[in-house]
Amino acid sequence: MAITRITPDAAHRDACYRITIGCVSVSLLLAASMMSDTLHGYDIHQEFSIFSQVLASGSWQAETNLTYNSALSISLLPSIISVVTSLDGLPIFQVILPLLFALTPIILYSIYRRFLVPEAAFLSVFLLMSYPGFYEELVQMGRQEIGELLLVILLWVLLCRVGAGPSRTIVLTVLIFGLVTAHYSLGYLYLVLIGLSVTASSVLRRVPQLCSYVVVALSAVVAFSWYVFVASTSAFISLSGFLFYVGTGIVRDFFSPSSRPLILIQALGLAPGVPGVLHDANRITQYLVQVFLLIGYAALILKRRKSLAERAFLPLMTLGFLLLGAAVVVPYFGEGLNLSRFYHLSLLLISPSFVYGAQALQSIVGRANRYLRHGPARMGLNLKWVIAASVLLLYFLFTSGWVWAVSMDRPTSLILDRERMLQYPGLSTKIAYYGEFSVSRDIAAARWLKFHNTYERPICADYVSRYHVLNSYGELPRQGPTLPSDCSFAYSLVFLSELNTVYQVGTIWTPSYAGRWPISDIAHVIDSKNRIYSNSAATIYL
């Protein structure tokens, strides 16, 4: 599958595939980011709060204890865009940043084309775009959108040997600084990537050197200087705390399944699944994708005649599988970014192994066919693309929630089944709905509180209310008393959202963001307070 030159026919197919990838990525990202008139998700509210503070003050304060503050991608960048274009923050976070991020799959296609034919490179990118983390989670994290874009540009410059001499060094320096200041976690990942690549090239002679030791040293100095000396030490402390948390888990809970994310336990079959033919087909499709990835990785390792680009990319692919393996084996590792984001980041590096797996399976079937028929019969050359494309189509239909929307099964997609989530029986889908969206009556209450809390009393609210509506629309920090146990009710205001009052349930932080508690637990407190605001849903007590 390695290529040596680009023919006119290949160039034509490249153009068609790039246009298709661009249209698909823009459609998926904008469909997710604009499914509501307000911001939705978790991290984006804190990002929007930092952006609002920078825009209002006209300056960025480096020394703050907020980890997100070290990311210029959600403070200075959107502020500059707002000043230059006169756009409000909402269209910047909902449209401009997703449009910039939509360039990532197109650049990845160019990287994959260094060692794959056009069809294989397209299917590899489509696998990345089919995973919901690409179009549902990333639009809620502006800093990671910009960080991933800069990361793949860096990989493109390094792998494709773009530029030469001083100009290439300048480009690399600018990109390294941009990545480090855009997203701290991706900055750490980049250091590990180039460190592993340089180490592999030093140990194994056949592995070409991705970059020089000077680039590695420059990257480490830029990252260390930024995270420790410029943007306070919050990002560095966050990394140290994560490593300590994981290390403690290895010692204490290595053999405990509960130390792994729930979604991983379900994927391994250690938790009961939802019965039904479609759900069985979904699980089979998920397993097929993972089998293709693993077989393809093994096939690439065992391949005797690897191209130069394949030998350069193999250490990066290895790191992608190591990330996934760590999330499976190491306790609490998958909670660092949450398992879904780990898998998405891994797909940036391991997606090409899917098509290698399709090719390996065709080779196995072809050999079995020749053995059984005792002749030279072989399968069609394009059959591997048909099989791979069919599996990916089923994968996309299941993971996007389209199958469950058509079959009227339990809704999973906020894009396709937003209204049905509130009508579906059970609290889980309702909590997921309110965990994603800030509804109008909650926003109105938060804005009222912003202007009427003249005594600046502490405000008690549940997890979702504090992280969402109070953070973005009440301009209150995330740090604060959280219901039900962290509040001193005698001196605090109590904010109850629409979810709290209508469905009588509150949210609390857990690794899966699905913790709940009954409002009846604080009924005695509410009864002793005065109701100072209500819009028939959201209510505030003093």
Secondary structure, DSSP 8 states (H G I E B T S, - for coil): ---S---HHHHHHHHHHHHHHHHHHHHHHHHHHTSSSS-BSSHHHHHHHHHHHHHHHTS--S--S-GGGG-GGGTHHHHHHHHHH---HHHIIIIIHHHHHTHHHHHHHHHHTTTS-HHHHHHHHHHHHHSHIIIIIGGG-HHHHHHHHHHHHHHHHHHTT-S-HHHHHHHHHHHHHHHHHH-HHHHHHHHHHHHHHHHHHHH-TTS--SS-HHHHHHHHHHHHIIIIIIS-SHHHHHHHHHHHHHHHHHHHHTT-GGGS-HHHHHHTT-S----SHHHHHHHHHHHHHHHHHHHHHHHHHH-SS--HHHHHHHHHHHHHHHHHHHHHHSTTGGGSS-HHHHHHHHHHHHTHHHHHHHHHHHHHHHHHHHHHHTS-----TTHHHHHHHHHHHHHHHHHTTHHHHHTT-S---TTTSHHHHHHSSSSHHHHHHHHHB--HHHHHHHHHHHHH-TT---EEB-HHHHHTHHHHTS---S-S-BTTTS--GGG-EEEE-HHHHHS-EEEE--TTS-EEEEGGGGHHHHHTS-EEEESSSSEEE-
